[in-house]
C-alpha cells in the first residue's frame, strides 16, 4: 500500500502539470448554517476560469443562476484587463521573480503530495466502479510516529479518509476526507473543528488528464475570537477546454491561436 501511494503521488504530480492546460466553468453553492445545522442563507456563483500568462484567473459570470448585469460584468472585465495589462508591462526582473515563486510553490506542492504517502497506514477495502471505471477502495488512518518534514504536513495526523484509485491510470478518482481533531491554522488562530469534511470526485478528460468533476464540503471553523462559521456546499466543474501553450492573449478574456 505504501509503495502504491508513492506511485500515485508521482502520478498526481504529473497530472497536476497537465491540469494547467485547461480552462473551465466552476459553479459554487454555499450554504450558511445556524447552530442547529439548518440553512440560514444560500449563495450561488458561477465562474469562468481563464488562463492568463500561465496563471488561472476567476471571472464571475453568474450570480444566483442569472447573468451579471451590465455594471457587474464591466467590473469583472476591468479586473481581467488589469491582470492582462500588469503581465504585459511586467519587467524582466519582476517576471523572473514571479516565475521563481510559482516554481517554488509547485515544488512545495510536489513535496507535500509525496509526504502524504508516508503519513498514513493504508488498508485495501475492495473495488468499486467510479465513473464507469474500476477503482481500488482504500482507507487511510494517521500513522503513529510519522514525523513531518514540512510545516503543512503536521496537519495530516488530524485527518483520516477513504480514497478511490483508478486501476488503469493509478490516478485519484475520488477522495473522502474528514477532520478527526481540531486543527489550528496560522498566527490568527483559525480553528477547523472535528467533523469538517470534504469529498472530491474527478473525471478523465481527453484520455490524458484527471480533472475535478464535483466537490462537496462541510466546514465548522472559527477565526481567533470571532464568530464561528458553519458552512456546507458544493462545487461543480464542466466545459473543460484545452488552452494551447501557443495561444496569445489579444483582448479581455479572449485568446487567439498563433499561426
C-alpha positions as CSV (number, residue, x, y, z in Angstrom):
1,X,0.0,0.0,0.0
2,X,2.8,2.4,0.9
3,X,4.6,1.8,-2.4
4,X,1.3,2.1,-4.3
5,X,0.7,5.5,-2.8
6,X,4.2,6.7,-3.7
7,X,3.5,5.8,-7.3
8,X,0.0,7.5,-7.1
9,X,1.7,10.6,-5.6
10,X,4.1,10.8,-8.5
11,X,1.2,10.3,-11.0
12,X,-0.7,13.1,-9.3
13,X,2.3,15.4,-9.7
14,X,2.4,14.7,-13.4
15,X,-1.3,15.1,-13.7
16,X,-1.2,18.5,-11.9
17,X,1.2,19.8,-14.6
18,X,-1.3,18.9,-17.3
19,X,-4.2,20.5,-15.4
20,X,-2.9,24.0,-16.0
21,X,-3.5,23.5,-19.8
22,X,-7.3,23.7,-19.3
23,X,-9.9,26.4,-18.8
24,X,-13.4,25.5,-17.4
25,X,-16.6,26.6,-15.7
26,X,-17.0,26.4,-12.0
27,X,-20.3,26.6,-10.2
28,X,-20.2,27.1,-6.4
29,X,-23.1,26.7,-4.0
30,X,-22.5,27.8,-0.4
31,X,-25.0,27.4,2.5
32,X,-24.5,29.2,5.8
33,X,-25.8,27.2,8.7
34,X,-27.2,28.1,12.1
35,X,-26.2,26.4,15.3
36,X,-28.6,23.5,14.7
37,X,-27.1,22.9,11.2
38,X,-30.1,24.4,9.3
39,X,-29.6,26.6,6.3
40,X,-29.8,30.3,7.0
41,X,-28.9,31.6,3.6
42,X,-27.6,30.2,0.2
43,X,-25.3,31.9,-2.3
44,X,-24.7,30.5,-5.8
45,X,-21.9,31.8,-8.1
46,X,-20.6,30.7,-11.5
47,X,-17.1,31.4,-12.7
48,X,-15.2,31.1,-15.9
49,X,-11.7,30.0,-15.1
50,X,-9.3,31.6,-17.6
51,X,-5.6,31.0,-18.2
52,X,-3.7,34.3,-18.4
53,X,0.0,34.3,-18.8
54,X,0.3,30.9,-17.2
55,X,-2.0,31.7,-14.3
56,X,-5.6,30.6,-13.6
57,X,-7.9,33.6,-13.1
58,X,-11.6,33.5,-12.0
59,X,-14.1,35.6,-13.9
60,X,-17.6,35.8,-12.3
61,X,-20.2,35.3,-15.0
62,X,-23.4,34.4,-13.0
63,X,-24.9,35.1,-9.6
64,X,-27.9,33.2,-8.3
65,X,-28.2,31.4,-11.7
66,X,-28.6,34.8,-13.5
67,X,-26.0,36.5,-15.8
68,X,-24.4,39.6,-14.3
69,X,-25.9,42.9,-15.0
70,X,-24.0,45.4,-17.2
71,X,-22.3,47.1,-14.3
72,X,-21.2,43.9,-12.6
73,X,-20.0,42.5,-15.9
74,X,-18.0,45.6,-16.7
75,X,-16.3,45.4,-13.3
76,X,-15.3,41.8,-14.0
77,X,-13.9,42.7,-17.4
78,X,-12.0,45.6,-15.9
79,X,-10.5,43.2,-13.3
80,X,-9.3,40.8,-16.1
81,X,-7.9,43.7,-18.2
82,X,-5.9,44.9,-15.2
83,X,-4.3,41.5,-14.9
84,X,-3.5,41.4,-18.6
85,X,-2.0,44.9,-18.5
86,X,0.1,44.1,-15.5
87,X,1.6,41.0,-17.1
88,X,2.1,42.8,-20.5
89,X,4.0,45.6,-18.8
90,X,5.9,43.4,-16.4
91,X,9.7,43.9,-16.3
92,X,12.1,41.0,-16.9
93,X,13.1,41.1,-13.2
94,X,9.5,41.0,-11.9
95,X,8.7,38.2,-14.4
96,X,11.7,36.2,-13.2
97,X,10.8,36.6,-9.5
98,X,7.1,35.7,-10.2
99,X,8.1,32.6,-12.1
100,X,10.6,31.6,-9.4
101,X,7.9,32.0,-6.7
102,X,5.5,29.9,-8.8
103,X,8.1,27.1,-9.3
104,X,8.8,27.1,-5.5
105,X,5.1,26.7,-4.8
106,X,4.9,23.9,-7.3
107,X,7.9,22.2,-5.7
108,X,6.4,22.6,-2.3
109,X,3.2,21.0,-3.6
110,X,5.2,18.1,-5.0
111,X,6.9,17.5,-1.6
112,X,3.6,17.7,0.2
113,X,1.9,15.1,-2.1
114,X,4.8,12.7,-1.5
115,X,4.7,13.3,2.2
116,X,1.0,12.2,2.3
117,X,2.1,8.8,1.1
118,X,4.3,8.4,4.3
119,X,1.8,9.9,6.7
120,X,-0.8,7.2,6.7
121,X,-1.4,3.5,7.2
122,X,-3.4,2.2,4.2
123,X,-5.9,-0.7,4.1
124,X,-7.4,-2.1,1.0
125,X,-11.2,-2.3,1.4
126,X,-12.2,-3.6,-2.0
127,X,-13.0,-2.4,-5.5
128,X,-15.8,-0.2,-6.9
129,X,-16.8,1.5,-10.1
130,X,-16.2,5.2,-10.3
131,X,-17.4,6.9,-13.4
132,X,-17.7,3.5,-15.1
133,X,-14.1,2.6,-14.3
134,X,-12.8,0.1,-11.8
135,X,-11.0,1.6,-8.8
136,X,-9.4,0.3,-5.6
137,X,-11.1,1.5,-2.4
138,X,-8.5,2.2,0.3
139,X,-8.9,3.6,3.8
140,X,-6.1,5.7,5.3
141,X,-5.5,6.3,9.1
142,X,-2.8,8.6,10.5
143,X,0.4,6.6,11.0
144,X,1.7,6.7,14.6
145,X,5.2,8.1,14.8
146,X,5.0,10.0,11.5
147,X,7.5,12.9,11.5
148,X,6.6,15.6,9.0
149,X,9.3,17.4,7.1
150,X,7.1,20.3,6.0
151,X,5.1,22.6,8.3
152,X,2.0,21.9,6.2
153,X,2.3,18.2,6.8
154,X,1.8,18.5,10.6
155,X,-1.9,18.7,9.9
156,X,-2.1,15.3,8.2
157,X,-2.4,13.5,11.6
158,X,-5.7,15.4,12.2
159,X,-7.5,13.8,9.2
160,X,-8.5,10.4,8.0
161,X,-10.3,9.3,4.9
162,X,-11.0,6.9,2.1
163,X,-9.6,7.1,-1.5
164,X,-10.6,5.5,-4.7
165,X,-7.6,4.8,-7.0
166,X,-8.3,4.2,-10.7
167,X,-6.8,0.8,-11.6
168,X,-5.9,1.7,-15.2
169,X,-4.3,5.1,-14.7
170,X,-3.3,4.9,-11.0
171,X,-4.9,8.3,-10.5
172,X,-7.0,9.6,-7.7
173,X,-10.6,9.1,-8.8
174,X,-12.3,10.0,-5.6
175,X,-11.5,11.3,-2.1
176,X,-13.5,11.5,1.2
177,X,-11.6,13.4,3.9
178,X,-12.7,14.1,7.5
179,X,-11.1,16.0,10.4
180,X,-10.8,13.8,13.4
181,X,-9.5,16.5,15.7
182,X,-9.4,20.3,15.9
183,X,-6.8,21.9,13.5
184,X,-5.2,25.2,14.4
185,X,-4.0,27.2,11.3
186,X,-1.7,30.2,11.2
187,X,-0.9,33.0,13.6
188,X,-4.6,34.2,13.6
189,X,-5.5,31.0,15.4
190,X,-8.1,29.9,12.8
191,X,-9.5,26.6,14.0
192,X,-11.1,23.9,11.9
193,X,-13.2,21.7,14.1
194,X,-13.6,17.9,14.3
195,X,-16.2,16.7,11.7
196,X,-15.2,19.1,9.0
197,X,-15.5,17.1,5.8
198,X,-14.6,17.3,2.1
199,X,-15.3,14.9,-0.8
200,X,-13.7,15.2,-4.3
201,X,-14.7,13.3,-7.4
202,X,-12.5,13.5,-10.5
203,X,-13.1,12.6,-14.2
204,X,-10.8,11.6,-17.0
205,X,-10.6,14.2,-19.8
206,X,-9.2,13.8,-23.3
207,X,-7.6,10.5,-22.3
208,X,-4.7,12.5,-20.8
209,X,-5.7,14.2,-17.6
210,X,-7.8,13.8,-14.5
211,X,-9.8,16.9,-13.5
212,X,-12.3,17.8,-10.7
213,X,-15.9,17.0,-11.5
214,X,-17.6,17.6,-8.2
215,X,-16.6,18.7,-4.7
216,X,-18.8,18.7,-1.6
217,X,-17.8,20.2,1.7
218,X,-18.9,20.8,5.3
219,X,-16.9,23.3,7.3
220,X,-17.1,24.1,11.0
221,X,-14.5,26.7,11.8
222,X,-13.7,29.7,14.0
223,X,-11.2,32.6,13.3
224,X,-9.5,33.9,16.5
225,X,-12.2,35.1,18.9
226,X,-14.7,35.9,16.1
227,X,-18.0,34.2,15.5
228,X,-17.8,30.7,14.2
229,X,-18.5,29.7,10.6
230,X,-20.7,26.7,9.8
231,X,-20.9,26.2,6.0
232,X,-21.7,23.4,3.6
233,X,-22.0,23.4,-0.1
234,X,-20.7,22.0,-3.4
235,X,-18.6,23.0,-6.4
236,X,-19.4,21.6,-9.9
237,X,-16.9,21.7,-12.8
238,X,-17.7,21.5,-16.5
239,X,-16.9,22.5,-20.1
240,X,-13.2,21.7,-19.9
241,X,-11.3,23.1,-22.9
242,X,-7.6,22.7,-23.5
243,X,-5.7,26.0,-23.5
244,X,-2.8,25.6,-26.0
245,X,0.5,26.9,-24.8
246,X,1.0,28.5,-28.2
247,X,-2.0,30.8,-27.6
248,X,-1.7,34.6,-27.4
249,X,-4.0,36.8,-25.4
250,X,-5.3,39.6,-27.6
251,X,-8.1,41.1,-25.6
252,X,-10.1,40.8,-22.4
253,X,-10.6,37.2,-21.7
254,X,-10.1,36.1,-25.3
255,X,-7.4,34.0,-26.8
256,X,-6.2,33.6,-30.4
257,X,-4.0,30.7,-31.5
258,X,-0.8,31.7,-33.3
259,X,-0.5,30.6,-36.8
